[in-house]
């Protein structure tokens, strides 16, 4: 089964089913397919990346000290 066919089915698969389907692929995936698979793997392991709006800006503790001093 080519990776494009697997892509249509993989939403909602559990890990063991997806791993077995990966073993049945016809040949080696190309670089773009490997990158997509790696991205899906990382997302499954670590979850979604927070949006940029969710990050709080870093403020050095000494910033207020130096701003008020001068």
PDB file of N, CA, C, O and CB in Angstrom:
ATOM      1  N   UNK A   1       0.854  -1.178   0.000  1.00  0.00           N
ATOM      2  CA  UNK A   1       0.000   0.000   0.000  1.00  0.00           C
ATOM      3  C   UNK A   1       0.898   1.239   0.000  1.00  0.00           C
ATOM      4  O   UNK A   1       1.790   1.330   0.844  1.00  0.00           O
ATOM      5  CB  UNK A   1      -0.971  -0.001   1.233  1.00  0.00           C
ATOM      6  N   UNK A   2       0.702   2.182  -0.901  1.00  0.00           N
ATOM      7  CA  UNK A   2       1.500   3.413  -0.887  1.00  0.00           C
ATOM      8  C   UNK A   2       1.121   4.296   0.297  1.00  0.00           C
ATOM      9  O   UNK A   2       0.032   4.176   0.857  1.00  0.00           O
ATOM     10  CB  UNK A   2       1.315   4.189  -2.202  1.00  0.00           C
ATOM     11  N   UNK A   3       2.031   5.173   0.662  1.00  0.00           N
ATOM     12  CA  UNK A   3       1.808   6.053   1.811  1.00  0.00           C
ATOM     13  C   UNK A   3       0.606   6.956   1.601  1.00  0.00           C
ATOM     14  O   UNK A   3      -0.089   7.280   2.564  1.00  0.00           O
ATOM     15  CB  UNK A   3       3.044   6.897   2.078  1.00  0.00           C
ATOM     16  N   UNK A   4       0.340   7.369   0.373  1.00  0.00           N
ATOM     17  CA  UNK A   4      -0.815   8.237   0.114  1.00  0.00           C
ATOM     18  C   UNK A   4      -2.120   7.535   0.482  1.00  0.00           C
ATOM     19  O   UNK A   4      -3.050   8.180   0.967  1.00  0.00           O
ATOM     20  CB  UNK A   4      -0.846   8.666  -1.365  1.00  0.00           C
ATOM     21  N   UNK A   5      -2.203   6.229   0.260  1.00  0.00           N
ATOM     22  CA  UNK A   5      -3.394   5.467   0.658  1.00  0.00           C
ATOM     23  C   UNK A   5      -3.487   5.366   2.170  1.00  0.00           C
ATOM     24  O   UNK A   5      -4.570   5.478   2.744  1.00  0.00           O
ATOM     25  CB  UNK A   5      -3.372   4.061   0.037  1.00  0.00           C
ATOM     26  N   UNK A   6      -2.348   5.154   2.810  1.00  0.00           N
ATOM     27  CA  UNK A   6      -2.330   5.046   4.267  1.00  0.00           C
ATOM     28  C   UNK A   6      -2.754   6.357   4.911  1.00  0.00           C
ATOM     29  O   UNK A   6      -3.433   6.361   5.938  1.00  0.00           O
ATOM     30  CB  UNK A   6      -0.938   4.642   4.760  1.00  0.00           C
ATOM     31  N   UNK A   7      -2.347   7.476   4.301  1.00  0.00           N
ATOM     32  CA  UNK A   7      -2.674   8.792   4.842  1.00  0.00           C
ATOM     33  C   UNK A   7      -4.186   8.981   4.939  1.00  0.00           C
ATOM     34  O   UNK A   7      -4.675   9.607   5.879  1.00  0.00           O
ATOM     35  CB  UNK A   7      -2.057   9.895   3.974  1.00  0.00           C
ATOM     36  N   UNK A   8      -4.918   8.450   3.983  1.00  0.00           N
ATOM     37  CA  UNK A   8      -6.378   8.589   3.991  1.00  0.00           C
ATOM     38  C   UNK A   8      -7.006   7.820   5.146  1.00  0.00           C
ATOM     39  O   UNK A   8      -8.073   8.200   5.627  1.00  0.00           O
ATOM     40  CB  UNK A   8      -6.965   8.105   2.667  1.00  0.00           C
ATOM     41  N   UNK A   9      -6.360   6.739   5.600  1.00  0.00           N
ATOM     42  CA  UNK A   9      -6.943   5.879   6.623  1.00  0.00           C
ATOM     43  C   UNK A   9      -6.434   6.157   8.032  1.00  0.00           C
ATOM     44  O   UNK A   9      -7.076   5.730   8.991  1.00  0.00           O
ATOM     45  CB  UNK A   9      -6.677   4.458   6.281  1.00  0.00           C
ATOM     46  N   UNK A  10      -5.312   6.852   8.202  1.00  0.00           N
ATOM     47  CA  UNK A  10      -4.658   6.825   9.506  1.00  0.00           C
ATOM     48  C   UNK A  10      -5.336   7.658  10.577  1.00  0.00           C
ATOM     49  O   UNK A  10      -5.055   7.448  11.757  1.00  0.00           O
ATOM     50  CB  UNK A  10      -3.269   7.283   9.360  1.00  0.00           C
ATOM     51  N   UNK A  11      -6.215   8.592  10.234  1.00  0.00           N
ATOM     52  CA  UNK A  11      -6.885   9.364  11.274  1.00  0.00           C
ATOM     53  C   UNK A  11      -7.803   8.449  12.056  1.00  0.00           C
ATOM     54  O   UNK A  11      -8.665   7.790  11.475  1.00  0.00           O
ATOM     55  CB  UNK A  11      -7.675  10.550  10.672  1.00  0.00           C
ATOM     56  N   UNK A  12      -7.631   8.401  13.347  1.00  0.00           N
ATOM     57  CA  UNK A  12      -8.444   7.561  14.205  1.00  0.00           C
ATOM     58  C   UNK A  12      -7.848   6.183  14.466  1.00  0.00           C
ATOM     59  O   UNK A  12      -8.423   5.401  15.224  1.00  0.00           O
ATOM     60  CB  UNK A  12      -9.789   7.408  13.605  1.00  0.00           C
ATOM     61  N   UNK A  13      -6.706   5.868  13.855  1.00  0.00           N
ATOM     62  CA  UNK A  13      -6.068   4.572  14.113  1.00  0.00           C
ATOM     63  C   UNK A  13      -5.405   4.590  15.481  1.00  0.00           C
ATOM     64  O   UNK A  13      -4.976   5.643  15.955  1.00  0.00           O
ATOM     65  CB  UNK A  13      -5.027   4.234  13.012  1.00  0.00           C
ATOM     66  N   UNK A  14      -5.321   3.434  16.111  1.00  0.00           N
ATOM     67  CA  UNK A  14      -4.498   3.378  17.312  1.00  0.00           C
ATOM     68  C   UNK A  14      -3.061   3.076  16.888  1.00  0.00           C
ATOM     69  O   UNK A  14      -2.812   2.772  15.721  1.00  0.00           O
ATOM     70  CB  UNK A  14      -5.032   2.301  18.323  1.00  0.00           C
ATOM     71  N   UNK A  15      -2.128   3.155  17.815  1.00  0.00           N
ATOM     72  CA  UNK A  15      -0.718   3.051  17.472  1.00  0.00           C
ATOM     73  C   UNK A  15      -0.377   1.698  16.859  1.00  0.00           C
ATOM     74  O   UNK A  15       0.326   1.641  15.850  1.00  0.00           O
ATOM     75  CB  UNK A  15       0.130   3.287  18.698  1.00  0.00           C
ATOM     76  N   UNK A  16      -0.858   0.617  17.446  1.00  0.00           N
ATOM     77  CA  UNK A  16      -0.490  -0.716  16.957  1.00  0.00           C
ATOM     78  C   UNK A  16      -0.975  -0.955  15.531  1.00  0.00           C
ATOM     79  O   UNK A  16      -0.263  -1.552  14.724  1.00  0.00           O
ATOM     80  CB  UNK A  16      -1.057  -1.789  17.878  1.00  0.00           C
ATOM     81  N   UNK A  17      -2.166  -0.498  15.224  1.00  0.00           N
ATOM     82  CA  UNK A  17      -2.688  -0.649  13.859  1.00  0.00           C
ATOM     83  C   UNK A  17      -1.858   0.193  12.896  1.00  0.00           C
ATOM     84  O   UNK A  17      -1.505  -0.271  11.812  1.00  0.00           O
ATOM     85  CB  UNK A  17      -4.188  -0.237  13.789  1.00  0.00           C
ATOM     86  N   UNK A  18      -1.543   1.432  13.286  1.00  0.00           N
ATOM     87  CA  UNK A  18      -0.738   2.308  12.426  1.00  0.00           C
ATOM     88  C   UNK A  18       0.659   1.732  12.215  1.00  0.00           C
ATOM     89  O   UNK A  18       1.189   1.801  11.106  1.00  0.00           O
ATOM     90  CB  UNK A  18      -0.641   3.718  13.033  1.00  0.00           C
ATOM     91  N   UNK A  19       1.266   1.164  13.264  1.00  0.00           N
ATOM     92  CA  UNK A  19       2.603   0.575  13.131  1.00  0.00           C
ATOM     93  C   UNK A  19       2.574  -0.615  12.173  1.00  0.00           C
ATOM     94  O   UNK A  19       3.483  -0.779  11.359  1.00  0.00           O
ATOM     95  CB  UNK A  19       3.142   0.135  14.512  1.00  0.00           C
ATOM     96  N   UNK A  20       1.551  -1.432  12.266  1.00  0.00           N
ATOM     97  CA  UNK A  20       1.433  -2.579  11.351  1.00  0.00           C
ATOM     98  C   UNK A  20       1.241  -2.110   9.910  1.00  0.00           C
ATOM     99  O   UNK A  20       1.809  -2.696   8.989  1.00  0.00           O
ATOM    100  CB  UNK A  20       0.257  -3.486  11.771  1.00  0.00           C
ATOM    101  N   UNK A  21       0.454  -1.070   9.711  1.00  0.00           N
ATOM    102  CA  UNK A  21       0.262  -0.531   8.356  1.00  0.00           C
ATOM    103  C   UNK A  21       1.573   0.037   7.809  1.00  0.00           C
ATOM    104  O   UNK A  21       1.841  -0.077   6.613  1.00  0.00           O
ATOM    105  CB  UNK A  21      -0.832   0.565   8.357  1.00  0.00           C
ATOM    106  N   UNK A  22       2.385   0.642   8.666  1.00  0.00           N
ATOM    107  CA  UNK A  22       3.678   1.175   8.218  1.00  0.00           C
ATOM    108  C   UNK A  22       4.595   0.045   7.756  1.00  0.00           C
ATOM    109  O   UNK A  22       5.348   0.211   6.796  1.00  0.00           O
ATOM    110  CB  UNK A  22       4.355   1.980   9.350  1.00  0.00           C
ATOM    111  N   UNK A  23       4.536  -1.096   8.428  1.00  0.00           N
ATOM    112  CA  UNK A  23       5.370  -2.235   8.025  1.00  0.00           C
ATOM    113  C   UNK A  23       4.966  -2.778   6.657  1.00  0.00           C
ATOM    114  O   UNK A  23       5.779  -3.399   5.972  1.00  0.00           O
ATOM    115  CB  UNK A  23       5.280  -3.349   9.068  1.00  0.00           C
ATOM    116  N   UNK A  24       3.740  -2.553   6.263  1.00  0.00           N
ATOM    117  CA  UNK A  24       3.234  -3.083   4.991  1.00  0.00           C
ATOM    118  C   UNK A  24       3.413  -2.119   3.820  1.00  0.00           C
ATOM    119  O   UNK A  24       2.959  -2.421   2.716  1.00  0.00           O
ATOM    120  CB  UNK A  24       1.775  -3.427   5.131  1.00  0.00           C
ATOM    121  N   UNK A  25       4.047  -0.990   4.019  1.00  0.00           N
ATOM    122  CA  UNK A  25       4.222  -0.020   2.934  1.00  0.00           C
ATOM    123  C   UNK A  25       5.019  -0.626   1.789  1.00  0.00           C
ATOM    124  O   UNK A  25       5.890  -1.471   1.997  1.00  0.00           O
ATOM    125  CB  UNK A  25       4.921   1.246   3.448  1.00  0.00           C
ATOM    126  N   UNK A  26       4.707  -0.181   0.583  1.00  0.00           N
ATOM    127  CA  UNK A  26       5.454  -0.614  -0.596  1.00  0.00           C
ATOM    128  C   UNK A  26       6.715   0.231  -0.707  1.00  0.00           C
ATOM    129  O   UNK A  26       6.653   1.384  -1.133  1.00  0.00           O
ATOM    130  CB  UNK A  26       4.588  -0.499  -1.893  1.00  0.00           C
ATOM    131  N   UNK A  27       7.834  -0.321  -0.335  1.00  0.00           N
ATOM    132  CA  UNK A  27       9.097   0.390  -0.470  1.00  0.00           C
ATOM    133  C   UNK A  27       9.333   1.419   0.616  1.00  0.00           C
ATOM    134  O   UNK A  27       8.563   1.547   1.568  1.00  0.00           O
ATOM    135  CB  UNK A  27       9.156   1.056  -1.794  1.00  0.00           C
ATOM    136  N   UNK A  28      10.412   2.140   0.445  1.00  0.00           N
ATOM    137  CA  UNK A  28      10.850   3.158   1.407  1.00  0.00           C
ATOM    138  C   UNK A  28      10.166   4.488   1.101  1.00  0.00           C
ATOM    139  O   UNK A  28      10.117   4.890  -0.061  1.00  0.00           O
ATOM    140  CB  UNK A  28      12.396   3.323   1.374  1.00  0.00           C
ATOM    141  N   UNK A  29       9.632   5.188   2.122  1.00  0.00           N
ATOM    142  CA  UNK A  29       9.043   6.512   1.876  1.00  0.00           C
ATOM    143  C   UNK A  29      10.123   7.508   1.437  1.00  0.00           C
ATOM    144  O   UNK A  29      11.280   7.386   1.839  1.00  0.00           O
ATOM    145  CB  UNK A  29       8.320   7.032   3.149  1.00  0.00           C
ATOM    146  N   UNK A  30       9.744   8.494   0.610  1.00  0.00           N
ATOM    147  CA  UNK A  30      10.717   9.511   0.205  1.00  0.00           C
ATOM    148  C   UNK A  30      10.931  10.499   1.360  1.00  0.00           C
ATOM    149  O   UNK A  30      10.299  10.381   2.409  1.00  0.00           O
ATOM    150  CB  UNK A  30      10.237  10.259  -1.082  1.00  0.00           C
ATOM    151  N   UNK A  31      11.821  11.466   1.158  1.00  0.00           N
ATOM    152  CA  UNK A  31      12.195  12.391   2.237  1.00  0.00           C
ATOM    153  C   UNK A  31      11.004  13.189   2.765  1.00  0.00           C
ATOM    154  O   UNK A  31      10.860  13.343   3.978  1.00  0.00           O
ATOM    155  CB  UNK A  31      13.268  13.349   1.748  1.00  0.00           C
ATOM    156  N   UNK A  32      10.147  13.700   1.874  1.00  0.00           N
ATOM    157  CA  UNK A  32       8.980  14.472   2.321  1.00  0.00           C
ATOM    158  C   UNK A  32       8.030  13.613   3.140  1.00  0.00           C
ATOM    159  O   UNK A  32       7.489  14.072   4.146  1.00  0.00           O
ATOM    160  CB  UNK A  32       8.240  15.066   1.122  1.00  0.00           C
ATOM    161  N   UNK A  33       7.824  12.388   2.723  1.00  0.00           N
ATOM    162  CA  UNK A  33       6.948  11.488   3.471  1.00  0.00           C
ATOM    163  C   UNK A  33       7.542  11.158   4.836  1.00  0.00           C
ATOM    164  O   UNK A  33       6.823  11.077   5.832  1.00  0.00           O
ATOM    165  CB  UNK A  33       6.702  10.200   2.678  1.00  0.00           C
ATOM    166  N   UNK A  34       8.869  10.968   4.875  1.00  0.00           N
ATOM    167  CA  UNK A  34       9.527  10.704   6.160  1.00  0.00           C
ATOM    168  C   UNK A  34       9.370  11.890   7.102  1.00  0.00           C
ATOM    169  O   UNK A  34       9.131  11.709   8.296  1.00  0.00           O
ATOM    170  CB  UNK A  34      11.017  10.391   5.949  1.00  0.00           C
ATOM    171  N   UNK A  35       9.506  13.102   6.571  1.00  0.00           N
ATOM    172  CA  UNK A  35       9.352  14.291   7.409  1.00  0.00           C
ATOM    173  C   UNK A  35       7.929  14.413   7.948  1.00  0.00           C
ATOM    174  O   UNK A  35       7.735  14.776   9.108  1.00  0.00           O
ATOM    175  CB  UNK A  35       9.719  15.547   6.619  1.00  0.00           C
ATOM    176  N   UNK A  36       6.941  14.115   7.119  1.00  0.00           N
ATOM    177  CA  UNK A  36       5.550  14.159   7.578  1.00  0.00           C
ATOM    178  C   UNK A  36       5.299  13.113   8.655  1.00  0.00           C
ATOM    179  O   UNK A  36       4.644  13.390   9.659  1.00  0.00           O
ATOM    180  CB  UNK A  36       4.588  13.943   6.402  1.00  0.00           C
ATOM    181  N   UNK A  37       5.823  11.913   8.442  1.00  0.00           N
ATOM    182  CA  UNK A  37       5.656  10.852   9.433  1.00  0.00           C
ATOM    183  C   UNK A  37       6.350  11.211  10.741  1.00  0.00           C
ATOM    184  O   UNK A  37       5.810  10.966  11.821  1.00  0.00           O
ATOM    185  CB  UNK A  37       6.203   9.528   8.894  1.00  0.00           C
ATOM    186  N   UNK A  38       7.544  11.790  10.647  1.00  0.00           N
ATOM    187  CA  UNK A  38       8.264  12.197  11.850  1.00  0.00           C
ATOM    188  C   UNK A  38       7.498  13.290  12.589  1.00  0.00           C
ATOM    189  O   UNK A  38       7.427  13.276  13.818  1.00  0.00           O
ATOM    190  CB  UNK A  38       9.678  12.684  11.495  1.00  0.00           C
ATOM    191  N   UNK A  39       6.929  14.232  11.851  1.00  0.00           N
ATOM    192  CA  UNK A  39       6.124  15.284  12.476  1.00  0.00           C
ATOM    193  C   UNK A  39       4.910  14.720  13.188  1.00  0.00           C
ATOM    194  O   UNK A  39       4.574  15.159  14.288  1.00  0.00           O
ATOM    195  CB  UNK A  39       5.681  16.294  11.436  1.00  0.00           C
ATOM    196  N   UNK A  40       4.249  13.752  12.573  1.00  0.00           N
ATOM    197  CA  UNK A  40       3.100  13.112  13.224  1.00  0.00           C
ATOM    198  C   UNK A  40       3.531  12.334  14.461  1.00  0.00           C
ATOM    199  O   UNK A  40       2.832  12.325  15.475  1.00  0.00           O
ATOM    200  CB  UNK A  40       2.380  12.178  12.243  1.00  0.00           C
ATOM    201  N   UNK A  41       4.686  11.681  14.369  1.00  0.00           N
ATOM    202  CA  UNK A  41       5.216  10.949  15.519  1.00  0.00           C
ATOM    203  C   UNK A  41       5.487  11.907  16.681  1.00  0.00           C
ATOM    204  O   UNK A  41       5.084  11.645  17.814  1.00  0.00           O
ATOM    205  CB  UNK A  41       6.508  10.193  15.134  1.00  0.00           C
ATOM    206  N   UNK A  42       6.174  13.020  16.393  1.00  0.00           N
ATOM    207  CA  UNK A  42       6.495  13.983  17.453  1.00  0.00           C
ATOM    208  C   UNK A  42       5.230  14.580  18.049  1.00  0.00           C
ATOM    209  O   UNK A  42       5.159  14.797  19.259  1.00  0.00           O
ATOM    210  CB  UNK A  42       7.395  15.101  16.911  1.00  0.00           C
ATOM    211  N   UNK A  43       4.235  14.847  17.218  1.00  0.00           N
ATOM    212  CA  UNK A  43       2.987  15.396  17.722  1.00  0.00           C
ATOM    213  C   UNK A  43       2.272  14.378  18.604  1.00  0.00           C
ATOM    214  O   UNK A  43       1.664  14.744  19.610  1.00  0.00           O
ATOM    215  CB  UNK A  43       2.082  15.827  16.562  1.00  0.00           C
ATOM    216  N   UNK A  44       2.343  13.111  18.232  1.00  0.00           N
ATOM    217  CA  UNK A  44       1.708  12.072  19.050  1.00  0.00           C
ATOM    218  C   UNK A  44       2.416  11.916  20.388  1.00  0.00           C
ATOM    219  O   UNK A  44       1.770  11.670  21.407  1.00  0.00           O
ATOM    220  CB  UNK A  44       1.701  10.733  18.305  1.00  0.00           C
ATOM    221  N   UNK A  45       3.733  12.057  20.394  1.00  0.00           N
ATOM    222  CA  UNK A  45       4.502  11.891  21.623  1.00  0.00           C
ATOM    223  C   UNK A  45       4.379  13.118  22.524  1.00  0.00           C
ATOM    224  O   UNK A  45       4.173  12.977  23.729  1.00  0.00           O
ATOM    225  CB  UNK A  45       5.971  11.625  21.297  1.00  0.00           C
ATOM    226  N   UNK A  46       4.502  14.327  21.952  1.00  0.00           N
ATOM    227  CA  UNK A  46       4.572  15.552  22.747  1.00  0.00           C
ATOM    228  C   UNK A  46       3.302  16.380  22.723  1.00  0.00           C
ATOM    229  O   UNK A  46       3.166  17.298  23.531  1.00  0.00           O
ATOM    230  CB  UNK A  46       5.698  16.387  22.271  1.00  0.00           C
ATOM    231  N   UNK A  47       2.383  16.098  21.844  1.00  0.00           N
ATOM    232  CA  UNK A  47       1.152  16.880  21.758  1.00  0.00           C
ATOM    233  C   UNK A  47       1.322  18.092  20.857  1.00  0.00           C
ATOM    234  O   UNK A  47       2.375  18.300  20.255  1.00  0.00           O
ATOM    235  CB  UNK A  47       0.712  17.324  23.143  1.00  0.00           C
ATOM    236  N   UNK A  48       0.270  18.878  20.780  1.00  0.00           N
ATOM    237  CA  UNK A  48       0.297  20.066  19.936  1.00  0.00           C
ATOM    238  C   UNK A  48       1.276  21.097  20.480  1.00  0.00           C
ATOM    239  O   UNK A  48       1.485  21.194  21.689  1.00  0.00           O
ATOM    240  CB  UNK A  48      -1.101  20.673  19.824  1.00  0.00           C
ATOM    241  N   UNK A  49       1.869  21.860  19.580  1.00  0.00           N
ATOM    242  CA  UNK A  49       2.740  22.959  19.968  1.00  0.00           C
ATOM    243  C   UNK A  49       1.850  24.129  20.348  1.00  0.00           C
ATOM    244  O   UNK A  49       0.919  24.455  19.611  1.00  0.00           O
ATOM    245  CB  UNK A  49       3.738  23.345  18.818  1.00  0.00           C
ATOM    246  N   UNK A  50       2.112  24.774  21.488  1.00  0.00           N
ATOM    247  CA  UNK A  50       1.274  25.916  21.862  1.00  0.00           C
ATOM    248  C   UNK A  50       1.387  27.050  20.844  1.00  0.00           C
ATOM    249  O   UNK A  50       2.438  27.248  20.235  1.00  0.00           O
ATOM    250  CB  UNK A  50       1.661  26.425  23.254  1.00  0.00           C
ATOM    251  N   UNK A  51       0.311  27.777  20.672  1.00  0.00           N
ATOM    252  CA  UNK A  51       0.319  28.922  19.767  1.00  0.00           C
ATOM    253  C   UNK A  51       1.245  29.999  20.325  1.00  0.00           C
ATOM    254  O   UNK A  51       1.502  30.044  21.528  1.00  0.00           O
ATOM    255  CB  UNK A  51      -1.117  29.481  19.564  1.00  0.00           C
ATOM    256  N   UNK A  52       1.740  30.859  19.451  1.00  0.00           N
ATOM    257  CA  UNK A  52       2.668  31.907  19.878  1.00  0.00           C
ATOM    258  C   UNK A  52       2.021  32.829  20.905  1.00  0.00           C
ATOM    259  O   UNK A  52       2.708  33.403  21.750  1.00  0.00           O
ATOM    260  CB  UNK A  52       3.147  32.720  18.670  1.00  0.00           C
ATOM    261  N   UNK A  53       0.703  32.971  20.831  1.00  0.00           N
ATOM    262  CA  UNK A  53       0.008  33.833  21.787  1.00  0.00           C
ATOM    263  C   UNK A  53       0.021  33.234  23.192  1.00  0.00           C
ATOM    264  O   UNK A  53      -0.173  33.954  24.171  1.00  0.00           O
ATOM    265  CB  UNK A  53      -1.434  34.070  21.334  1.00  0.00           C
ATOM    266  N   UNK A  54       0.247  31.933  23.300  1.00  0.00           N
ATOM    267  CA  UNK A  54       0.242  31.271  24.601  1.00  0.00           C
ATOM    268  C   UNK A  54       1.549  31.439  25.364  1.00  0.00           C
ATOM    269  O   UNK A  54       1.603  31.168  26.563  1.00  0.00           O
ATOM    270  CB  UNK A  54      -0.047  29.810  24.425  1.00  0.00           C
ATOM    271  N   UNK A  55       2.604  31.884  24.682  1.00  0.00           N
ATOM    272  CA  UNK A  55       3.881  32.080  25.352  1.00  0.00           C
ATOM    273  C   UNK A  55       3.891  33.435  26.052  1.00  0.00           C
ATOM    274  O   UNK A  55       3.499  34.449  25.473  1.00  0.00           O
ATOM    275  CB  UNK A  55       5.051  31.975  24.348  1.00  0.00           C
ATOM    276  N   UNK A  56       4.340  33.437  27.292  1.00  0.00           N
ATOM    277  CA  UNK A  56       4.493  34.711  27.996  1.00  0.00           C
ATOM    278  C   UNK A  56       5.881  35.261  27.672  1.00  0.00           C
ATOM    279  O   UNK A  56       6.844  34.499  27.596  1.00  0.00           O
ATOM    280  CB  UNK A  56       4.297  34.538  29.553  1.00  0.00           C
ATOM    281  N   UNK A  57       5.991  36.558  27.482  1.00  0.00           N
ATOM    282  CA  UNK A  57       7.315  37.115  27.195  1.00  0.00           C
ATOM    283  C   UNK A  57       8.229  36.962  28.409  1.00  0.00           C
ATOM    284  O   UNK A  57       7.788  37.078  29.552  1.00  0.00           O
ATOM    285  CB  UNK A  57       7.203  38.605  26.790  1.00  0.00           C
ATOM    286  N   UNK A  58       9.494  36.703  28.145  1.00  0.00           N
ATOM    287  CA  UNK A  58      10.464  36.570  29.227  1.00  0.00           C
ATOM    288  C   UNK A  58      10.859  37.958  29.707  1.00  0.00           C
ATOM    289  O   UNK A  58      11.261  38.807  28.912  1.00  0.00           O
ATOM    290  CB  UNK A  58      11.714  35.766  28.766  1.00  0.00           C
ATOM    291  N   UNK A  59      10.745  38.180  30.983  1.00  0.00           N
ATOM    292  CA  UNK A  59      11.170  39.443  31.586  1.00  0.00           C
ATOM    293  C   UNK A  59      12.204  39.096  32.636  1.00  0.00           C
ATOM    294  O   UNK A  59      11.926  38.364  33.586  1.00  0.00           O
ATOM    295  CB  UNK A  59       9.957  40.245  32.207  1.00  0.00           C
ATOM    296  N   UNK A  60      13.385  39.625  32.455  1.00  0.00           N
ATOM    297  CA  UNK A  60      14.465  39.362  33.390  1.00  0.00           C
ATOM    298  C   UNK A  60      14.125  39.951  34.752  1.00  0.00           C
ATOM    299  O   UNK A  60      13.610  41.067  34.820  1.00  0.00           O
ATOM    300  CB  UNK A  60      15.791  39.937  32.866  1.00  0.00           C
ATOM    301  N   UNK A  61      14.396  39.237  35.833  1.00  0.00           N
ATOM    302  CA  UNK A  61      14.128  39.785  37.169  1.00  0.00           C
ATOM    303  C   UNK A  61      14.908  41.066  37.442  1.00  0.00           C
ATOM    304  O   UNK A  61      14.458  41.918  38.209  1.00  0.00           O
ATOM    305  CB  UNK A  61      14.464  38.754  38.229  1.00  0.00           C
ATOM    306  N   UNK A  62      16.064  41.202  36.824  1.00  0.00           N
ATOM    307  CA  UNK A  62      16.869  42.397  37.070  1.00  0.00           C
ATOM    308  C   UNK A  62      16.434  43.579  36.207  1.00  0.00           C
ATOM    309  O   UNK A  62      16.936  44.687  36.400  1.00  0.00           O
ATOM    310  CB  UNK A  62      18.332  42.093  36.818  1.00  0.00           C
ATOM    311  N   UNK A  63      15.521  43.378  35.266  1.00  0.00           N
ATOM    312  CA  UNK A  63      15.086  44.452  34.386  1.00  0.00           C
ATOM    313  C   UNK A  63      14.481  45.602  35.174  1.00  0.00           C
ATOM    314  O   UNK A  63      14.828  46.760  34.946  1.00  0.00           O
ATOM    315  CB  UNK A  63      14.084  43.929  33.371  1.00  0.00           C
ATOM    316  N   UNK A  64      13.584  45.295  36.093  1.00  0.00           N
ATOM    317  CA  UNK A  64      12.944  46.346  36.884  1.00  0.00           C
ATOM    318  C   UNK A  64      13.961  47.065  37.761  1.00  0.00           C
ATOM    319  O   UNK A  64      13.865  48.276  37.961  1.00  0.00           O
ATOM    320  CB  UNK A  64      11.824  45.757  37.751  1.00  0.00           C
ATOM    321  N   UNK A  65      14.927  46.328  38.280  1.00  0.00           N
ATOM    322  CA  UNK A  65      15.958  46.934  39.117  1.00  0.00           C
ATOM    323  C   UNK A  65      16.730  47.990  38.329  1.00  0.00           C
ATOM    324  O   UNK A  65      16.928  49.104  38.814  1.00  0.00           O
ATOM    325  CB  UNK A  65      16.920  45.857  39.656  1.00  0.00           C
ATOM    326  N   UNK A  66      17.163  47.647  37.123  1.00  0.00           N
ATOM    327  CA  UNK A  66      17.947  48.584  36.329  1.00  0.00           C
ATOM    328  C   UNK A  66      17.090  49.713  35.768  1.00  0.00           C
ATOM    329  O   UNK A  66      17.580  50.833  35.629  1.00  0.00           O
ATOM    330  CB  UNK A  66      18.640  47.853  35.198  1.00  0.00           C
ATOM    331  N   UNK A  67      15.835  49.456  35.443  1.00  0.00           N
ATOM    332  CA  UNK A  67      14.969  50.520  34.945  1.00  0.00           C
ATOM    333  C   UNK A  67      14.706  51.557  36.032  1.00  0.00           C
ATOM    334  O   UNK A  67      14.703  52.756  35.756  1.00  0.00           O
ATOM    335  CB  UNK A  67      13.645  49.939  34.435  1.00  0.00           C
ATOM    336  N   UNK A  68      14.489  51.111  37.245  1.00  0.00           N
ATOM    337  CA  UNK A  68      14.195  52.031  38.340  1.00  0.00           C
ATOM    338  C   UNK A  68      15.444  52.713  38.872  1.00  0.00           C
ATOM    339  O   UNK A  68      15.349  53.769  39.498  1.00  0.00           O
ATOM    340  CB  UNK A  68      13.504  51.296  39.460  1.00  0.00           C
ATOM    341  N   UNK A  69      16.584  52.144  38.641  1.00  0.00           N
ATOM    342  CA  UNK A  69      17.832  52.687  39.171  1.00  0.00           C
ATOM    343  C   UNK A  69      18.299  53.894  38.365  1.00  0.00           C
ATOM    344  O   UNK A  69      18.869  54.827  38.931  1.00  0.00           O
ATOM    345  CB  UNK A  69      18.916  51.613  39.177  1.00  0.00           C
ATOM    346  N   UNK A  70      18.067  53.891  37.067  1.00  0.00           N
ATOM    347  CA  UNK A  70      18.605  54.970  36.225  1.00  0.00           C
ATOM    348  C   UNK A  70      17.515  55.842  35.715  1.00  0.00           C
ATOM    349  O   UNK A  70      17.780  56.801  34.990  1.00  0.00           O
ATOM    350  CB  UNK A  70      19.394  54.417  35.065  1.00  0.00           C
TER     351      UNK A  70
END
